[in-house]
Amino acid sequence: MTQLIAVAVTRHQCPHCRRTWAKKKAAAAHIDRCWKNPANRTCKTCKHFDPGGDACGCEPGCNWGSSGPDMPSCGAGRALPDDYKPVAHCPLWTALTDLA
């Protein structure tokens, strides 16, 4: 009978979202665009974001999910679309710990 061989594998993990990669370079590149990295100032790390998906909750002028300046602002009570993608480097972003 053939014996199994144990193999150790090194994976590289994002400290923010816990995704993993086989290549260190790919993992490092991801960190600069990770939606859960507070340094990227995305919706998912903003105090206004509603993770329940009912509405973004941002102030007028937030362009969540936008791909250009002609996209409407979220406004109160607007539902998140199915193809929602968080905005990175949002000028209206407020840290979760900056609650006044």
ABEGO torsion letter per residue (X at the ends): XBBBBBBBBBBBBBAAAGBBBABAAAAAAAAAABAABAAAGBAAABAABBAAGABAGBBBGBBBGBABAABBBAEBGBBBBAABBBBBGBAABBBAAABX
